Amino acid sequence: MTAKRSIPNNVITEVLRIVDCFNQTKLKGEGSTYIPRMKGRYLYLDRDDGSMGGPGPICRLEYTGDMDEWQFEIYKYSSERYNPEECFFSGIEHVDGTVKGALEAGMKAYPSDFF
């Protein structure tokens, strides 16, 4: 059995910078904020759109060892699970292995007025 690869600290720092930049430029004035969470080899991207329910899951990225090759899984509210096989949703064209692409895809899949 192979050991699970955790996200290195330098990658976490870069991810936080990318998410903060996206929040400050793309979401400025929209009342939405992405909130990154890391657990083991996964980066969870939740988004708070100012609703009373708080942040909701958008997608999960698995660290592969390369900042430009994250594995993407959209969160499906219908099954309440992350689904790596789902490829029919608005925003799939933005999924390119990058964190920024995942943030863009999440905005199309779940617009600010979704929550």
mmCIF file of the C-alpha atoms, coordinates in Angstrom:
data_MODEL
# 
_entry.id   MODEL 
# 
loop_
_atom_site.group_PDB 
_atom_site.id 
_atom_site.type_symbol 
_atom_site.label_atom_id 
_atom_site.label_alt_id 
_atom_site.label_comp_id 
_atom_site.label_asym_id 
_atom_site.label_entity_id 
_atom_site.label_seq_id 
_atom_site.pdbx_PDB_ins_code 
_atom_site.Cartn_x 
_atom_site.Cartn_y 
_atom_site.Cartn_z 
_atom_site.occupancy 
_atom_site.B_iso_or_equiv 
_atom_site.pdbx_formal_charge 
_atom_site.auth_seq_id 
_atom_site.auth_comp_id 
_atom_site.auth_asym_id 
_atom_site.auth_atom_id 
_atom_site.pdbx_PDB_model_num 
ATOM 1   C CA . MET A 1 1   ? 0.000   0.000  0.000   1.00 0.00 ? 1   MET A CA 1 
ATOM 2   C CA . THR A 1 2   ? 1.385   3.414  -0.962  1.00 0.00 ? 2   THR A CA 1 
ATOM 3   C CA . ALA A 1 3   ? 1.430   6.300  1.488   1.00 0.00 ? 3   ALA A CA 1 
ATOM 4   C CA . LYS A 1 4   ? -1.025  9.097  0.913   1.00 0.00 ? 4   LYS A CA 1 
ATOM 5   C CA . ARG A 1 5   ? 0.721   12.208 -0.323  1.00 0.00 ? 5   ARG A CA 1 
ATOM 6   C CA . SER A 1 6   ? -0.096  15.291 1.701   1.00 0.00 ? 6   SER A CA 1 
ATOM 7   C CA . ILE A 1 7   ? -0.013  18.710 0.099   1.00 0.00 ? 7   ILE A CA 1 
ATOM 8   C CA . PRO A 1 8   ? 3.416   20.294 0.802   1.00 0.00 ? 8   PRO A CA 1 
ATOM 9   C CA . ASN A 1 9   ? 3.513   23.579 2.722   1.00 0.00 ? 9   ASN A CA 1 
ATOM 10  C CA . ASN A 1 10  ? 4.899   25.544 -0.250  1.00 0.00 ? 10  ASN A CA 1 
ATOM 11  C CA . VAL A 1 11  ? 1.976   24.313 -2.401  1.00 0.00 ? 11  VAL A CA 1 
ATOM 12  C CA . ILE A 1 12  ? -0.518  25.234 0.335   1.00 0.00 ? 12  ILE A CA 1 
ATOM 13  C CA . THR A 1 13  ? 0.954   28.744 0.405   1.00 0.00 ? 13  THR A CA 1 
ATOM 14  C CA . GLU A 1 14  ? 0.574   29.043 -3.376  1.00 0.00 ? 14  GLU A CA 1 
ATOM 15  C CA . VAL A 1 15  ? -2.991  27.689 -3.296  1.00 0.00 ? 15  VAL A CA 1 
ATOM 16  C CA . LEU A 1 16  ? -3.956  30.237 -0.631  1.00 0.00 ? 16  LEU A CA 1 
ATOM 17  C CA . ARG A 1 17  ? -2.434  33.001 -2.776  1.00 0.00 ? 17  ARG A CA 1 
ATOM 18  C CA . ILE A 1 18  ? -4.356  31.842 -5.889  1.00 0.00 ? 18  ILE A CA 1 
ATOM 19  C CA . VAL A 1 19  ? -7.676  31.620 -4.021  1.00 0.00 ? 19  VAL A CA 1 
ATOM 20  C CA . ASP A 1 20  ? -7.158  35.006 -2.350  1.00 0.00 ? 20  ASP A CA 1 
ATOM 21  C CA . CYS A 1 21  ? -6.310  36.625 -5.688  1.00 0.00 ? 21  CYS A CA 1 
ATOM 22  C CA . PHE A 1 22  ? -9.424  35.068 -7.282  1.00 0.00 ? 22  PHE A CA 1 
ATOM 23  C CA . ASN A 1 23  ? -11.593 36.282 -4.399  1.00 0.00 ? 23  ASN A CA 1 
ATOM 24  C CA . GLN A 1 24  ? -10.133 39.803 -4.660  1.00 0.00 ? 24  GLN A CA 1 
ATOM 25  C CA . THR A 1 25  ? -10.370 40.125 -8.449  1.00 0.00 ? 25  THR A CA 1 
ATOM 26  C CA . LYS A 1 26  ? -13.111 37.870 -9.822  1.00 0.00 ? 26  LYS A CA 1 
ATOM 27  C CA . LEU A 1 27  ? -15.493 37.919 -6.860  1.00 0.00 ? 27  LEU A CA 1 
ATOM 28  C CA . LYS A 1 28  ? -14.947 41.459 -5.615  1.00 0.00 ? 28  LYS A CA 1 
ATOM 29  C CA . GLY A 1 29  ? -18.308 43.104 -5.017  1.00 0.00 ? 29  GLY A CA 1 
ATOM 30  C CA . GLU A 1 30  ? -20.296 39.888 -5.623  1.00 0.00 ? 30  GLU A CA 1 
ATOM 31  C CA . GLY A 1 31  ? -20.680 38.898 -1.982  1.00 0.00 ? 31  GLY A CA 1 
ATOM 32  C CA . SER A 1 32  ? -19.034 35.520 -2.665  1.00 0.00 ? 32  SER A CA 1 
ATOM 33  C CA . THR A 1 33  ? -15.822 34.091 -1.254  1.00 0.00 ? 33  THR A CA 1 
ATOM 34  C CA . TYR A 1 34  ? -14.072 30.800 -1.881  1.00 0.00 ? 34  TYR A CA 1 
ATOM 35  C CA . ILE A 1 35  ? -12.824 29.114 1.274   1.00 0.00 ? 35  ILE A CA 1 
ATOM 36  C CA . PRO A 1 36  ? -10.056 26.542 0.764   1.00 0.00 ? 36  PRO A CA 1 
ATOM 37  C CA . ARG A 1 37  ? -9.609  23.603 3.144   1.00 0.00 ? 37  ARG A CA 1 
ATOM 38  C CA . MET A 1 38  ? -6.810  21.049 2.958   1.00 0.00 ? 38  MET A CA 1 
ATOM 39  C CA . LYS A 1 39  ? -6.996  17.520 4.268   1.00 0.00 ? 39  LYS A CA 1 
ATOM 40  C CA . GLY A 1 40  ? -4.293  15.038 3.371   1.00 0.00 ? 40  GLY A CA 1 
ATOM 41  C CA . ARG A 1 41  ? -3.865  15.103 -0.400  1.00 0.00 ? 41  ARG A CA 1 
ATOM 42  C CA . TYR A 1 42  ? -7.164  16.941 -0.992  1.00 0.00 ? 42  TYR A CA 1 
ATOM 43  C CA . LEU A 1 43  ? -7.972  20.604 -1.448  1.00 0.00 ? 43  LEU A CA 1 
ATOM 44  C CA . TYR A 1 44  ? -11.649 21.314 -0.799  1.00 0.00 ? 44  TYR A CA 1 
ATOM 45  C CA . LEU A 1 45  ? -13.039 24.482 -2.349  1.00 0.00 ? 45  LEU A CA 1 
ATOM 46  C CA . ASP A 1 46  ? -16.141 25.682 -0.529  1.00 0.00 ? 46  ASP A CA 1 
ATOM 47  C CA . ARG A 1 47  ? -17.885 28.954 -1.290  1.00 0.00 ? 47  ARG A CA 1 
ATOM 48  C CA . ASP A 1 48  ? -19.765 31.364 0.930   1.00 0.00 ? 48  ASP A CA 1 
ATOM 49  C CA . ASP A 1 49  ? -22.262 33.439 -1.025  1.00 0.00 ? 49  ASP A CA 1 
ATOM 50  C CA . GLY A 1 50  ? -23.568 35.238 2.058   1.00 0.00 ? 50  GLY A CA 1 
ATOM 51  C CA . SER A 1 51  ? -26.524 32.934 2.616   1.00 0.00 ? 51  SER A CA 1 
ATOM 52  C CA . MET A 1 52  ? -27.663 32.035 6.098   1.00 0.00 ? 52  MET A CA 1 
ATOM 53  C CA . GLY A 1 53  ? -26.505 28.445 5.621   1.00 0.00 ? 53  GLY A CA 1 
ATOM 54  C CA . GLY A 1 54  ? -22.836 29.412 5.399   1.00 0.00 ? 54  GLY A CA 1 
ATOM 55  C CA . PRO A 1 55  ? -20.296 27.991 2.978   1.00 0.00 ? 55  PRO A CA 1 
ATOM 56  C CA . GLY A 1 56  ? -21.250 25.149 0.676   1.00 0.00 ? 56  GLY A CA 1 
ATOM 57  C CA . PRO A 1 57  ? -19.020 22.597 -1.041  1.00 0.00 ? 57  PRO A CA 1 
ATOM 58  C CA . ILE A 1 58  ? -18.186 23.246 -4.697  1.00 0.00 ? 58  ILE A CA 1 
ATOM 59  C CA . CYS A 1 59  ? -15.387 20.860 -5.655  1.00 0.00 ? 59  CYS A CA 1 
ATOM 60  C CA . ARG A 1 60  ? -12.476 18.811 -4.419  1.00 0.00 ? 60  ARG A CA 1 
ATOM 61  C CA . LEU A 1 61  ? -9.028  18.677 -5.972  1.00 0.00 ? 61  LEU A CA 1 
ATOM 62  C CA . GLU A 1 62  ? -6.556  15.887 -5.413  1.00 0.00 ? 62  GLU A CA 1 
ATOM 63  C CA . TYR A 1 63  ? -2.882  16.831 -5.337  1.00 0.00 ? 63  TYR A CA 1 
ATOM 64  C CA . THR A 1 64  ? -0.870  14.773 -7.820  1.00 0.00 ? 64  THR A CA 1 
ATOM 65  C CA . GLY A 1 65  ? 2.538   16.308 -7.155  1.00 0.00 ? 65  GLY A CA 1 
ATOM 66  C CA . ASP A 1 66  ? 2.155   18.963 -9.874  1.00 0.00 ? 66  ASP A CA 1 
ATOM 67  C CA . MET A 1 67  ? 0.515   22.380 -9.409  1.00 0.00 ? 67  MET A CA 1 
ATOM 68  C CA . ASP A 1 68  ? -0.885  22.195 -12.952 1.00 0.00 ? 68  ASP A CA 1 
ATOM 69  C CA . GLU A 1 69  ? -2.288  18.654 -12.766 1.00 0.00 ? 69  GLU A CA 1 
ATOM 70  C CA . TRP A 1 70  ? -4.797  18.536 -9.902  1.00 0.00 ? 70  TRP A CA 1 
ATOM 71  C CA . GLN A 1 71  ? -7.518  15.895 -10.234 1.00 0.00 ? 71  GLN A CA 1 
ATOM 72  C CA . PHE A 1 72  ? -10.955 17.564 -10.181 1.00 0.00 ? 72  PHE A CA 1 
ATOM 73  C CA . GLU A 1 73  ? -14.194 16.304 -8.608  1.00 0.00 ? 73  GLU A CA 1 
ATOM 74  C CA . ILE A 1 74  ? -17.375 18.379 -8.642  1.00 0.00 ? 74  ILE A CA 1 
ATOM 75  C CA . TYR A 1 75  ? -19.683 18.223 -5.631  1.00 0.00 ? 75  TYR A CA 1 
ATOM 76  C CA . LYS A 1 76  ? -23.105 16.894 -6.603  1.00 0.00 ? 76  LYS A CA 1 
ATOM 77  C CA . TYR A 1 77  ? -25.829 18.188 -4.357  1.00 0.00 ? 77  TYR A CA 1 
ATOM 78  C CA . SER A 1 78  ? -28.231 15.537 -5.683  1.00 0.00 ? 78  SER A CA 1 
ATOM 79  C CA . SER A 1 79  ? -26.099 12.736 -4.187  1.00 0.00 ? 79  SER A CA 1 
ATOM 80  C CA . GLU A 1 80  ? -24.230 14.831 -1.598  1.00 0.00 ? 80  GLU A CA 1 
ATOM 81  C CA . ARG A 1 81  ? -20.901 13.441 -2.851  1.00 0.00 ? 81  ARG A CA 1 
ATOM 82  C CA . TYR A 1 82  ? -17.873 14.479 -4.853  1.00 0.00 ? 82  TYR A CA 1 
ATOM 83  C CA . ASN A 1 83  ? -17.960 12.823 -8.265  1.00 0.00 ? 83  ASN A CA 1 
ATOM 84  C CA . PRO A 1 84  ? -14.803 12.407 -10.383 1.00 0.00 ? 84  PRO A CA 1 
ATOM 85  C CA . GLU A 1 85  ? -16.809 10.900 -13.254 1.00 0.00 ? 85  GLU A CA 1 
ATOM 86  C CA . GLU A 1 86  ? -19.217 13.834 -13.693 1.00 0.00 ? 86  GLU A CA 1 
ATOM 87  C CA . CYS A 1 87  ? -18.419 15.698 -16.888 1.00 0.00 ? 87  CYS A CA 1 
ATOM 88  C CA . PHE A 1 88  ? -21.797 17.180 -17.823 1.00 0.00 ? 88  PHE A CA 1 
ATOM 89  C CA . PHE A 1 89  ? -22.061 20.454 -15.953 1.00 0.00 ? 89  PHE A CA 1 
ATOM 90  C CA . SER A 1 90  ? -21.730 24.118 -16.815 1.00 0.00 ? 90  SER A CA 1 
ATOM 91  C CA . GLY A 1 91  ? -18.111 25.114 -16.402 1.00 0.00 ? 91  GLY A CA 1 
ATOM 92  C CA . ILE A 1 92  ? -16.464 21.814 -17.353 1.00 0.00 ? 92  ILE A CA 1 
ATOM 93  C CA . GLU A 1 93  ? -14.573 23.725 -20.061 1.00 0.00 ? 93  GLU A CA 1 
ATOM 94  C CA . HIS A 1 94  ? -12.600 25.516 -17.319 1.00 0.00 ? 94  HIS A CA 1 
ATOM 95  C CA . VAL A 1 95  ? -11.322 22.301 -15.719 1.00 0.00 ? 95  VAL A CA 1 
ATOM 96  C CA . ASP A 1 96  ? -7.697  22.266 -16.847 1.00 0.00 ? 96  ASP A CA 1 
ATOM 97  C CA . GLY A 1 97  ? -5.796  20.786 -13.901 1.00 0.00 ? 97  GLY A CA 1 
ATOM 98  C CA . THR A 1 98  ? -5.215  24.144 -12.225 1.00 0.00 ? 98  THR A CA 1 
ATOM 99  C CA . VAL A 1 99  ? -6.678  25.631 -9.059  1.00 0.00 ? 99  VAL A CA 1 
ATOM 100 C CA . LYS A 1 100 ? -7.777  28.730 -11.002 1.00 0.00 ? 100 LYS A CA 1 
ATOM 101 C CA . GLY A 1 101 ? -9.566  26.535 -13.547 1.00 0.00 ? 101 GLY A CA 1 
ATOM 102 C CA . ALA A 1 102 ? -11.402 24.767 -10.722 1.00 0.00 ? 102 ALA A CA 1 
ATOM 103 C CA . LEU A 1 103 ? -12.457 28.101 -9.217  1.00 0.00 ? 103 LEU A CA 1 
ATOM 104 C CA . GLU A 1 104 ? -13.795 29.248 -12.601 1.00 0.00 ? 104 GLU A CA 1 
ATOM 105 C CA . ALA A 1 105 ? -15.597 25.933 -13.148 1.00 0.00 ? 105 ALA A CA 1 
ATOM 106 C CA . GLY A 1 106 ? -17.211 26.208 -9.722  1.00 0.00 ? 106 GLY A CA 1 
ATOM 107 C CA . MET A 1 107 ? -18.573 29.660 -10.523 1.00 0.00 ? 107 MET A CA 1 
ATOM 108 C CA . LYS A 1 108 ? -20.250 28.320 -13.683 1.00 0.00 ? 108 LYS A CA 1 
ATOM 109 C CA . ALA A 1 109 ? -21.488 25.091 -12.097 1.00 0.00 ? 109 ALA A CA 1 
ATOM 110 C CA . TYR A 1 110 ? -22.875 26.852 -9.036  1.00 0.00 ? 110 TYR A CA 1 
ATOM 111 C CA . PRO A 1 111 ? -23.516 30.559 -9.735  1.00 0.00 ? 111 PRO A CA 1 
ATOM 112 C CA . SER A 1 112 ? -23.664 32.962 -6.787  1.00 0.00 ? 112 SER A CA 1 
ATOM 113 C CA . ASP A 1 113 ? -27.458 32.770 -6.687  1.00 0.00 ? 113 ASP A CA 1 
ATOM 114 C CA . PHE A 1 114 ? -27.422 28.943 -6.370  1.00 0.00 ? 114 PHE A CA 1 
ATOM 115 C CA . PHE A 1 115 ? -27.292 28.871 -2.567  1.00 0.00 ? 115 PHE A CA 1 
# 
